Amino acid sequence: MLRAAQTALEFRKAGYEIPSSAIDRFVTLLVRPMYGDLYAPVLLSAPTSVVTIQAENRRWDVINLVSYNYLGLERLDEKFIEWLEASAYSLPSCGLSDARLVSAAMRGEASDPQGDPVDPIVSALRTEMAAFVGKEDCLVFSSGYMTNYSVFPHIVTNTTVVLLDELSHNSIWMGCRAGNPLSIVSFSHNSVADLTAKLEAVQARHACAEVLVVVEGIYSMEGTLVDLPAVAALKTTHRFTLLVDEAHSLFALGRTGRGVAEHFDLPPSVIDIHVGTFSKTPAAVGGFVAASTPLLTRVHTHAPYFSAADRSFPAVIAARVLYLLRNESPTKTVPRLARLRAATLWMRRALAAAGLVVQGAAESPILPLLVVYPWRAVAMGNLLRERGYGVVPAVPSRSNYFGAKLLVCVSAALTDAQIEGAVATIVEVGEAVGL
């Protein structure tokens, strides 16, 4: 209670209001402060299967069950440098703080299809990324969040109705709101039936409106997989544009890593707009949108990211992702993907066999363990870290407070022994906190 009182005092000094309901006060004053201890350690190494962390004056290694680096591609640096040195590309003196149009123009570089100067290596990435996902054109951004926030305001208008999953990522919600559409309508998570009902209602009320349906390949907090065949089938009876955010599914699903369409053996044309990130499986930074050239020309022309005063997409990052596209897929990626699928299914089945509630799709490398109580999620996170395993507690912030989870992320880099040890320790710690 002393800690809760101290937190309340800090909140009031900072000008925040203390929630009025008892459950909101419980989460705000007692549960959230526990996160400070959980996230206090500093990461001192690359996101390999074992990472070194430091808290206060202590350093120790933990098995990495928190990384979105699903294929274990973090150890490619030396090979990447060798490839870059042997390639025809040269890295310009251009970083995250450079103005893209100005710095590229000063170097006298060629123009892209929209008429702006662009680094040759960035241009190559755009071309090959578009081909990888089966689209006509591609734009790249300095972050995945900025991709959605920059793209949505320029693909929706005041005559567009957006239908999006209620559990869509914050960047999608914020991007849609920034676009000032005619209406934003959410449908129940992963419910094709509710999406169908909402589509019919929207098209009956706004017969002339453009409709944009937004889903995600894998939902990162739920581990669920979009029912793309059912959503795509709706396009034969309802008129809408389909955007799929594949931040967690691209490079992690499908036989060659081409995402959720390949996973379901569907042609890439069922998806009209592809959005994704390079900061998950590719182990880089940045994001992309791939679609038709006319649509991306509109985004390119008006999105604030492409103004002369904004930041460029670093050529060194473009080179990194381009290297992965050319050298890791498909011949080397296929075995990694097979290992990821095998490790995911093995760990999911082992945890379920021990009596734990493992949510999400069987193919998802994100395994949410339902632990119910927020304090239990935090306690398990601390105990597992002390025993050498890094996991992520997820406590809902606004609703369903007693739907707390422990997120376990599987990587192809994990060994059999590491997976066995993780399962045994998670079960042991779960029993210790009454799970």
C-alpha positions in Angstrom: 0.0 0.0 0.0 2.9 2.3 0.7 4.1 1.8 -2.9 0.6 2.6 -4.2 0.5 5.8 -2.1 3.9 6.8 -3.4 2.8 6.2 -7.0 -0.4 8.2 -6.5 1.7 11.1 -5.2 3.9 10.9 -8.2 0.9 10.8 -10.5 -0.6 13.9 -8.9 2.7 15.9 -9.0 3.0 15.1 -12.7 -0.5 16.4 -13.3 -2.2 13.1 -14.0 -5.7 12.2 -12.7 -6.0 9.1 -10.5 -8.7 6.8 -12.1 -12.0 6.8 -10.2 -12.9 3.1 -10.5 -11.4 0.6 -8.1 -10.1 -1.6 -10.8 -8.5 1.3 -12.7 -6.8 2.4 -9.5 -5.6 -1.1 -8.8 -3.9 -1.4 -12.2 -2.6 2.1 -12.3 -1.2 2.3 -8.8 -0.1 -1.3 -8.0 0.4 -3.2 -11.2 2.0 -0.7 -13.5 4.8 0.3 -11.1 5.9 -3.3 -11.0 6.9 -3.0 -14.7 9.7 -0.6 -13.8 11.5 -3.5 -12.1 10.8 -5.9 -15.0 12.1 -3.6 -17.7 15.0 -2.1 -15.7 17.7 -4.4 -17.1 19.7 -3.1 -20.0 20.4 -5.3 -23.0 24.1 -5.6 -23.7 24.2 -7.9 -26.7 22.6 -8.7 -30.0 19.2 -10.4 -30.0 20.5 -13.9 -30.4 19.0 -16.9 -28.7 21.0 -16.0 -25.6 21.4 -12.3 -24.5 23.3 -10.6 -21.8 21.4 -8.1 -19.6 22.5 -5.9 -16.7 20.5 -4.6 -13.7 22.2 -2.4 -11.2 25.7 -3.9 -10.8 24.8 -7.4 -11.9 25.2 -9.0 -15.4 23.8 -12.3 -16.5 22.7 -14.3 -19.5 19.1 -15.2 -20.3 17.4 -17.3 -23.0 15.8 -14.9 -25.4 12.0 -15.5 -25.5 11.1 -11.9 -26.2 12.5 -11.2 -29.6 10.6 -10.8 -32.9 13.7 -12.0 -34.7 11.8 -15.1 -35.7 14.4 -16.6 -38.1 17.5 -15.8 -36.1 19.0 -13.5 -38.7 21.0 -11.4 -36.3 24.3 -13.0 -37.0 24.7 -12.1 -40.7 26.8 -9.0 -40.2 30.1 -10.3 -41.4 28.5 -12.0 -44.4 26.6 -8.9 -45.2 29.7 -6.7 -45.1 31.5 -9.1 -47.4 28.6 -9.0 -49.8 28.4 -5.3 -49.8 32.1 -4.9 -50.4 31.8 -7.2 -53.4 28.7 -5.5 -54.8 28.4 -2.6 -57.1 26.8 -0.5 -54.5 28.5 2.2 -52.4 27.0 3.6 -49.3 26.5 7.4 -49.4 27.2 9.7 -46.5 23.5 9.8 -45.7 21.9 9.0 -42.3 18.7 9.2 -40.5 19.0 13.0 -40.1 19.6 13.8 -43.8 16.9 15.4 -45.9 16.1 12.8 -48.6 15.5 15.0 -51.5 18.3 17.4 -50.8 21.0 14.9 -50.0 20.1 12.6 -52.9 20.0 15.6 -55.4 23.3 16.9 -54.2 24.8 13.5 -55.2 23.3 13.7 -58.6 21.4 10.5 -58.3 18.7 9.1 -60.6 15.0 9.7 -60.1 12.5 7.2 -59.0 9.2 6.5 -60.8 7.6 9.5 -59.0 10.3 11.8 -60.2 12.4 12.3 -57.0 16.1 11.5 -56.7 16.8 8.3 -54.8 19.8 6.3 -53.7 20.4 3.4 -56.2 20.4 0.9 -53.4 17.1 2.2 -52.0 15.7 2.1 -55.4 16.8 -1.6 -55.8 15.2 -2.4 -52.5 11.9 -0.9 -53.5 11.9 -2.8 -56.7 12.8 -6.2 -55.2 10.5 -5.7 -52.2 7.6 -5.0 -54.5 8.4 -8.2 -56.5 8.8 -10.2 -53.3 5.2 -9.5 -52.2 3.8 -9.5 -55.8 3.0 -5.8 -56.1 3.7 -3.2 -58.8 5.5 -0.6 -56.6 6.9 -0.1 -53.1 7.8 2.8 -50.8 10.1 2.5 -47.8 10.0 4.4 -44.5 12.3 4.9 -41.6 10.1 3.0 -39.1 7.2 0.6 -39.2 5.0 2.9 -37.1 5.7 5.8 -39.4 4.7 3.7 -42.4 1.2 3.3 -41.1 1.0 6.9 -39.8 2.2 8.3 -43.1 0.3 6.0 -45.5 -3.2 5.9 -44.1 -3.9 9.6 -44.3 -3.3 9.5 -48.0 -5.2 6.3 -48.9 -8.3 7.4 -47.1 -10.4 10.5 -47.8 -13.6 12.0 -46.4 -15.5 9.7 -48.6 -13.8 6.5 -47.3 -15.2 4.2 -44.6 -12.5 2.2 -42.8 -13.4 -1.2 -41.3 -10.7 -2.4 -39.0 -10.2 -5.2 -36.5 -10.9 -4.0 -33.0 -7.5 -5.2 -31.9 -5.5 -3.5 -34.7 -2.2 -1.9 -33.8 -2.1 1.6 -32.5 -0.3 2.9 -35.6 -3.2 1.7 -37.7 -5.8 3.5 -35.5 -3.7 6.7 -35.4 -3.1 6.7 -39.1 -6.8 6.1 -39.9 -7.8 9.0 -37.6 -5.2 11.3 -39.1 -6.8 10.6 -42.5 -10.2 12.0 -41.4 -12.3 9.3 -43.1 -16.0 9.4 -43.4 -16.2 6.8 -40.7 -14.1 4.3 -38.8 -16.0 1.1 -38.0 -14.4 -1.7 -35.9 -15.4 -5.3 -36.1 -15.0 -8.1 -33.5 -11.5 -9.5 -33.5 -10.9 -12.0 -36.3 -14.7 -12.4 -36.8 -15.5 -12.7 -40.5 -19.2 -12.9 -39.6 -19.1 -9.6 -37.9 -17.0 -8.1 -40.7 -19.6 -9.3 -43.2 -22.4 -7.7 -41.1 -20.5 -4.4 -40.8 -19.7 -4.4 -44.5 -23.4 -4.9 -45.4 -24.5 -2.2 -43.0 -21.9 0.3 -44.2 -22.6 -0.3 -47.9 -26.3 0.0 -47.3 -25.9 3.3 -45.6 -23.0 4.7 -47.7 -23.6 3.2 -51.1 -21.2 5.5 -52.9 -18.4 5.4 -50.3 -15.0 3.8 -50.8 -14.5 1.0 -48.3 -11.1 0.0 -46.9 -10.8 -3.2 -44.8 -7.7 -3.4 -42.6 -6.5 -6.6 -41.0 -3.1 -7.9 -39.7 -1.3 -11.1 -40.7 -0.5 -12.1 -37.1 -1.8 -10.0 -34.2 1.2 -9.5 -31.9 -0.6 -9.5 -28.5 -3.0 -12.4 -29.4 -0.9 -14.6 -31.6 -4.0 -15.0 -33.8 -3.8 -15.4 -37.6 -6.2 -13.6 -40.0 -8.6 -15.8 -41.8 -7.4 -14.5 -45.1 -9.3 -17.0 -47.4 -12.6 -16.0 -45.8 -11.8 -12.3 -45.9 -10.6 -12.5 -49.5 -13.8 -14.4 -50.4 -15.9 -11.4 -49.3 -14.3 -9.4 -52.1 -16.4 -11.4 -54.6 -19.7 -10.2 -53.0 -18.7 -6.9 -51.5 -16.7 -4.0 -52.9 -13.7 -3.0 -50.8 -9.9 -2.5 -50.8 -8.0 -4.9 -48.6 -5.0 -3.8 -46.6 -3.0 -6.3 -44.7 -0.3 -5.3 -42.1 2.2 -8.1 -42.1 4.6 -6.7 -39.5 4.8 -10.1 -37.8 3.8 -12.5 -40.6 6.0 -11.5 -43.5 9.3 -13.4 -43.6 7.8 -15.7 -40.9 4.8 -17.4 -42.6 4.6 -19.2 -45.9 6.9 -21.7 -47.5 9.4 -19.0 -48.6 8.4 -16.3 -46.1 6.1 -14.3 -48.3 3.5 -14.0 -45.6 0.0 -14.8 -45.0 -1.2 -15.2 -48.6 1.5 -17.7 -49.3 0.7 -19.5 -46.1 -2.9 -20.0 -47.3 -1.7 -20.8 -50.8 -3.5 -17.7 -52.2 -2.2 -15.4 -54.9 -0.7 -12.1 -53.7 -3.3 -10.3 -55.7 -5.9 -11.0 -53.0 -4.2 -8.3 -51.0 -4.5 -4.8 -52.5 -2.1 -3.0 -50.1 0.8 -4.7 -48.3 2.2 -2.9 -45.2 5.1 -4.3 -43.2 8.3 -3.6 -41.2 11.9 -4.5 -41.4 12.4 -4.4 -37.7 11.0 -7.9 -36.9 12.3 -10.9 -38.8 14.8 -9.0 -41.1 16.5 -7.7 -37.9 16.9 -4.2 -39.4 14.7 -1.0 -39.0 12.2 0.7 -41.2 9.0 -0.2 -42.9 7.4 -0.4 -46.4 4.1 -0.2 -48.2 3.6 -2.1 -51.5 0.7 -1.5 -53.9 -0.2 -0.2 -57.3 2.0 2.7 -58.7 -1.0 5.1 -59.0 -1.9 4.7 -55.3 1.7 5.0 -54.1 2.3 8.0 -56.3 -0.5 9.7 -54.3 1.2 8.7 -51.0 4.6 9.7 -52.3 3.3 13.1 -53.4 1.5 14.1 -50.2 3.0 12.0 -47.3 5.0 14.3 -45.0 7.8 11.7 -44.8 8.8 12.5 -48.4 9.1 16.2 -47.8 12.6 17.7 -48.2 12.8 18.5 -44.5 12.0 14.9 -43.3 14.4 12.0 -42.7 15.6 9.7 -45.3 15.6 5.9 -45.4 19.2 5.0 -44.6 21.0 3.4 -47.5 22.9 1.0 -45.1 19.5 -0.4 -43.9 18.3 -0.7 -47.5 21.5 -2.7 -48.2 20.9 -5.0 -45.2 17.3 -5.9 -46.3 18.3 -6.2 -49.9 21.0 -8.6 -48.9 18.5 -10.7 -47.1 16.1 -10.8 -50.1 18.9 -11.8 -52.4 20.9 -14.2 -50.3 18.7 -15.6 -47.6 15.5 -16.3 -49.6 14.4 -18.8 -50.6 17.2 -21.4 -50.5 18.4 -20.6 -47.0 15.1 -19.2 -45.6 13.1 -22.4 -46.3 15.1 -24.4 -43.8 14.9 -21.6 -41.2 11.1 -21.4 -41.7 10.8 -25.1 -41.3 12.8 -25.0 -38.1 10.6 -22.1 -36.8 7.4 -24.0 -37.5 8.7 -27.2 -35.8 10.0 -25.2 -32.8 6.7 -23.3 -32.5 4.5 -26.4 -32.7 6.7 -28.3 -30.3 6.7 -25.5 -27.7 3.0 -24.8 -28.0 2.1 -28.5 -27.5 4.5 -29.0 -24.6 3.1 -26.0 -22.7 -0.5 -27.0 -23.4 0.3 -30.6 -22.3 1.5 -29.2 -19.0 -1.9 -27.6 -18.4 -1.2 -24.0 -19.5 -3.7 -22.1 -21.7 -1.8 -21.2 -24.9 -3.7 -18.8 -27.0 -3.3 -17.9 -30.7 -3.0 -19.9 -33.9 -0.9 -23.0 -34.1 1.4 -21.5 -36.8 2.0 -18.3 -34.9 5.5 -17.9 -33.4 3.9 -15.7 -30.7 2.6 -17.8 -27.9 0.4 -15.9 -25.4 0.0 -17.8 -22.1 -3.2 -16.8 -20.3 -2.3 -16.1 -16.6 -5.4 -14.1 -15.8 -4.1 -11.8 -13.0 -1.9 -8.8 -13.8 0.3 -9.3 -10.7 0.8 -12.9 -11.7 2.1 -11.9 -15.2 4.6 -9.5 -13.6 5.7 -12.0 -10.9 6.2 -14.7 -13.5 8.2 -12.3 -15.7 10.5 -11.4 -12.8 10.9 -15.0 -11.6 11.7 -16.3 -15.1 14.2 -13.6 -15.7 16.0 -14.5 -12.5 16.1 -18.1 -13.6 17.6 -17.2 -17.0 14.6 -16.8 -19.3 13.3 -13.5 -20.8 9.6 -13.2 -21.5 7.1 -10.4 -21.9 4.1 -9.9 -19.5 1.2 -8.2 -21.2 -1.4 -6.5 -19.0 -4.3 -4.9 -20.8 -4.4 -1.2 -20.0 -8.1 -0.2 -20.5 -10.3 -3.3 -20.4 -10.2 -7.0 -19.6 -7.7 -6.4 -16.7 -8.1 -10.1 -15.8 -6.9 -11.2 -19.2 -3.2 -10.8 -18.4 -0.8 -12.8 -20.5 2.8 -13.9 -20.7 4.1 -13.6 -24.3 6.6 -16.2 -25.4 8.2 -15.6 -28.8 9.8 -18.5 -30.6 12.8 -18.2 -32.9 14.4 -20.6 -35.3 17.7 -20.0 -33.5 16.5 -21.7 -30.3 18.0 -25.1 -29.7 16.0 -28.2 -28.5 17.7 -27.9 -25.1 16.7 -24.3 -24.7 13.1 -25.0 -25.6 12.9 -27.9 -23.2 14.4 -25.8 -20.4 12.1 -22.9 -21.1 9.0 -25.1 -21.0 10.1 -26.8 -17.7 10.9 -23.5 -16.1 7.7 -21.8 -17.2 5.6 -24.6 -15.8 7.6 -24.6 -12.5 7.3 -20.8 -12.1 3.6 -21.0 -13.0 3.0 -23.5 -10.2 4.9 -21.3 -7.8 2.5 -18.4 -8.4 -0.6 -20.5 -8.4 -1.2 -20.8 -12.1 
